[in-house]
Amino acid sequence: MNQPTQTNAWKSLQDHARSRNSVDTSGKRPATASACNITLDFSHQHISEETLALLCALTEELQVHAKIEALIRGDKVNLSESRPALHTALRAPEDAAIWVDNHNVMTEIIATRRQMERIVDDIRNKVWLGFSGKPITDIVNIGIGGSDLGPRFCVDALADYITTDLSYHFISDSDPDSFIHVVKNLTPETTLFLVSSKSFTTQETLHNAQKAMSWIGSRHQQHFIAITANISKAQQFGITNILPIWEWVGGRYSFCSAINLIAAIALGNEQFKQILAGAHSMDRHFHERKFAENLPVLLALIGIWNNNFLNIHNLLLLVYTKHLEKFVPYIQQLDMESNGKSIDNQGNPVTHATGPIIWGGLGNQAQHSYYQLLCQGTHKVSVDFITINTHRGKMINDMCTAKINVLSEGVHDQKNPSSLISGDIPLNHLQIQTISPFTIGALVALYEHKIFVQSVIWDINPFDQPGVESAKRNRLAFQ
């Protein structure tokens, strides 16, 4: 593969960025694209039709389309670990066939779906009983990183869809107060723990799982389900109810796997299937649509333009619904753990910027915290605004529109120089039709694929995490 900075398209984009026309925000420019009940308005980006054409030329020179085909097909795109990255298979239809090393992985995926469905029905129908014969009332997810942030976001975002017959809790770190705080109002005989760890060696997770076993007592079998790729380790730990995940799915890409069992229990099987349907619908859009109208590719190319050619290395996510508050830390991990790399696929130091710093939160709260810095501060930032159309005409969306106008157009009052706001902040506006399981699945897949496309352009591996692994090894060395 060509080094990205040595391609003709990259050099043309550098020349284009230095020219005055490249940041001209006047005139007719590409503005919107839609898929899966999500509309992207990028009319406030510093992108002209020529910019977009040059960015698409970059994808051709770097063979992005072929890399997308390889991802979907199940090729070993995780080069450092010699594995596929088949999160798309997790939501593929049951008649699909996806072959890895002469084995159709859909066979295992479908079997695990059936296993999940039985567990979900048993718990929701109060057939799954604790050691005293009483039905389960509280579900506690023990996990960290990808085994926590996705399920936590999902349950929070879809609160309007979950059954109120059960309560849902999360323990994600080794702070001793975390476990105590969660279980203080629970009863051992009616509590079920989901222990989620791909490797089943994650120290924080095992630490809390051991506490949970001590809290439950010796008759613990019906109070634990392990979700892991290391079944033997879970069995050695003393857990007999086990749902598999696989080495070819990274923790942060496991949203549509059994890692999200707590959400499946909360939502029920039919609504969880809608999450898979939404994600698969975005997968098909990503795989089939041409790049100039492809939502994940457009988001990726806009990010490349801002990060590598306009030198804006911050991406702020502002969400204008409480339902999406936990989407920000979820995407923060997904993006920064995937593309926070400085070594390329050949093992050489990169010579260009890679993943940006991701931060943000509730957009309305930002007005009273860091919005002033956005308006008149000295740091460069790009922004993804996310709203839902069901709030159209309500104060929350009106305030979002006002912020978009100020940050893009600025405020120019010659009588009061101290009120000058330059504007010209490049921003996207993502408009979601409504918060539903389908759109949540599509939204997650949208950002997954955006991150992958950027990794291809930067020639880095988004599916390993050597920095995270080194921290784990370093901790063990001090024990």
C-alpha positions, -999 to 999 in steps of 0.1 A, spaced: 0 0 0 12 35 -7 21 58 22 -9 81 23 12 113 24 30 101 -8 -1 97 -29 -9 122 -56 -43 128 -41 -28 137 -6 -5 162 -22 -33 177 -42 -53 181 -10 -24 198 7 -22 223 -22 -60 227 -21 -59 234 16 -34 262 11 -55 278 -15 -81 304 -6 -110 286 -23 -106 255 -2 -122 272 28 -147 293 9 -180 286 25 -201 305 -1 -217 291 -32 -233 258 -40 -217 229 -22 -227 193 -13 -248 195 18 -268 164 29 -269 126 28 -293 102 44 -296 66 54 -313 44 80 -334 73 95 -302 94 99 -295 126 79 -261 142 78 -260 179 70 -224 190 64 -232 224 48 -212 241 75 -180 222 68 -152 240 49 -156 216 20 -164 225 -16 -173 202 -44 -137 202 -54 -126 192 -19 -150 163 -19 -138 151 -53 -102 152 -42 -111 133 -10 -128 107 -31 -98 105 -53 -77 98 -22 -100 68 -14 -94 54 -49 -56 58 -46 -56 41 -12 -80 13 -23 -106 21 4 -134 2 -15 -113 -30 -16 -106 -26 21 -143 -23 28 -149 -55 8 -122 -73 28 -137 -62 61 -172 -74 52 -159 -106 36 -140 -117 67 -104 -112 55 -77 -108 82 -79 -70 83 -65 -70 119 -30 -74 106 -10 -73 138 -31 -102 153 -38 -119 120 -75 -120 125 -107 -108 108 -128 -80 124 -163 -94 119 -185 -71 140 -207 -69 108 -213 -107 110 -229 -102 144 -259 -85 128 -259 -104 95 -292 -122 85 -294 -158 94 -292 -170 58 -258 -153 53 -226 -174 50 -194 -158 61 -163 -180 59 -132 -177 81 -105 -204 77 -130 -227 59 -156 -223 87 -189 -205 84 -190 -183 115 -227 -177 111 -233 -211 125 -219 -201 159 -235 -167 158 -270 -181 152 -265 -207 179 -255 -179 204 -285 -158 193 -308 -187 202 -290 -192 235 -294 -155 243 -331 -156 233 -338 -184 257 -320 -166 286 -339 -134 279 -373 -152 278 -366 -171 310 -356 -140 329 -384 -118 316 -410 -146 322 -396 -151 357 -386 -187 350 -349 -181 358 -349 -186 395 -322 -178 422 -310 -202 449 -341 -197 470 -366 -203 442 -374 -166 437 -373 -151 402 -345 -127 393 -353 -90 398 -319 -72 393 -293 -76 366 -258 -64 373 -233 -61 344 -197 -65 355 -173 -53 328 -151 -25 317 -143 -7 285 -161 -23 256 -178 -47 280 -194 -18 298 -197 14 277 -218 -1 249 -243 -19 271 -245 10 295 -252 34 266 -278 10 251 -298 6 282 -297 43 289 -306 54 254 -335 30 251 -350 36 285 -384 41 270 -384 6 256 -372 -15 286 -393 -35 310 -398 -20 344 -402 -55 359 -364 -56 363 -337 -32 374 -303 -28 357 -270 -20 372 -233 -16 361 -200 -22 379 -170 -12 358 -139 -4 379 -119 -15 409 -129 13 432 -142 -7 463 -170 18 467 -184 9 432 -194 -26 442 -207 -16 476 -228 12 461 -245 -11 435 -254 -40 458 -263 -21 490 -300 -22 481 -300 -56 463 -308 -90 476 -285 -119 467 -313 -144 461 -328 -123 433 -297 -108 417 -281 -120 385 -245 -110 376 -233 -108 340 -195 -111 339 -183 -97 306 -147 -101 296 -134 -113 262 -102 -127 276 -116 -134 311 -83 -121 325 -94 -84 329 -83 -77 364 -110 -51 373 -137 -74 361 -124 -106 379 -119 -85 410 -156 -75 411 -168 -109 400 -150 -125 430 -167 -100 453 -200 -109 437 -194 -146 443 -186 -140 479 -217 -118 483 -240 -145 467 -225 -174 487 -219 -210 477 -251 -216 458 -242 -192 430 -246 -211 398 -279 -195 387 -267 -161 397 -238 -158 371 -235 -157 334 -201 -153 318 -197 -137 284 -163 -144 270 -141 -159 243 -121 -178 269 -147 -204 280 -122 -226 299 -111 -196 321 -148 -188 330 -153 -225 339 -122 -225 361 -136 -194 378 -167 -214 388 -193 -202 362 -212 -228 343 -236 -205 323 -215 -191 295 -223 -172 263 -195 -171 237 -179 -142 219 -150 -147 195 -115 -136 189 -125 -119 157 -146 -94 175 -129 -66 195 -144 -56 228 -152 -21 216 -169 -35 185 -190 -61 204 -222 -40 207 -242 -65 187 -229 -96 205 -237 -113 237 -217 -86 255 -250 -66 252 -270 -93 270 -282 -68 296 -298 -47 269 -314 -78 253 -329 -87 287 -341 -51 293 -356 -47 258 -368 -82 250 -358 -103 220 -379 -85 193 -365 -51 202 -330 -64 204 -334 -78 169 -343 -43 158 -309 -31 170 -293 -58 148 -315 -48 119 -305 -11 122 -268 -20 123 -271 -44 94 -290 -17 74 -261 7 79 -237 -21 70 -254 -25 37 -255 12 30 -218 14 38 -210 -15 15 -232 -6 -14 -236 31 -18 -211 52 -37 -188 73 -16 -202 107 -24 -235 98 -7 -222 72 18 -228 84 54 -198 66 71 -174 74 43 -185 111 42 -181 114 80 -146 98 76 -135 121 47 -148 152 65 -127 141 95 -96 135 74 -100 169 58 -103 187 92 -76 166 110 -49 163 83 -54 193 61 -69 220 83 -49 208 114 -80 206 136 -73 177 160 -103 179 183 -137 165 175 -165 176 199 -197 156 201 -227 176 213 -259 156 217 -293 173 222 -312 145 239 -306 129 273 -310 96 256 -276 100 239 -256 113 269 -237 80 272 -231 78 235 -201 103 239 -179 81 262 -189 51 241 -176 68 209 -147 82 227 -134 47 234 -144 33 200 -125 61 182 -95 68 204 -87 32 212 -90 22 176 -72 51 158 -50 65 186 -20 50 169 14 63 157 27 31 141 15 21 107 7 -14 93 43 -19 83 56 -11 118 69 23 109 62 56 127 35 76 109 43 110 95 8 124 97 -19 130 123 -42 101 131 -71 98 155 -84 131 169 -92 138 206 -129 130 211 -148 148 238 -182 163 245 -215 157 262 -250 172 264 -251 202 241 -275 222 262 -252 218 292 -223 230 271 -239 265 269 -231 269 306 -197 252 307 -174 253 276 -195 270 250 -177 303 257 -144 287 248 -159 274 216 -170 309 206 -139 329 215 -112 305 227 -79 299 209 -82 262 203 -93 247 170 -122 223 171 -146 206 148 -181 195 160 -207 168 154 -241 181 166 -267 153 171 -304 160 174 -336 140 172 -364 151 149 -391 143 175 -378 174 194 -383 196 163 -399 229 173 -390 224 210 -366 246 229 -338 220 230 -335 218 192 -340 256 188 -310 261 211 -290 237 190 -298 256 159 -288 289 176 -254 274 185 -248 261 150 -255 295 136 -232 313 160 -203 288 157 -205 287 119 -215 323 110 -200 342 140 -211 375 156 -197 407 141 -207 438 161 -184 467 152 -198 488 181 -187 461 206 -154 446 197 -152 424 228 -183 405 215 -166 394 183 -171 357 175 -152 347 144 -173 317 136 -161 294 108 -160 264 130 -165 233 108 -194 213 120 -218 185 111 -254 182 120 -266 146 124 -304 145 126 -319 112 138 -356 105 130 -363 92 165 -347 72 193 -355 36 186 -336 3 187 -333 4 149 -317 39 148 -294 32 178 -281 1 159 -276 22 128 -259 51 147 -234 27 163 -226 11 129 -223 45 113 -194 55 137 -178 21 135 -175 23 98 -164 59 98 -135 49 121 -125 20 99 -124 42 67 -101 67 85 -78 39 97 -75 27 61 -65 61 49 -40 66 77 -27 30 71 -31 20 108 -48 -10 125 -80 0 143 -85 -34 158 -56 -38 182 -47 -19 213 -11 -24 223 -11 6 246 -40 -9 267 -23 -43 268 10 -28 279 -8 -11 309 -23 -45 319 11 -62 317 27 -34 337 2 -38 365 7 -75 367 45 -69 369 40 -50 401 19 -76 418 
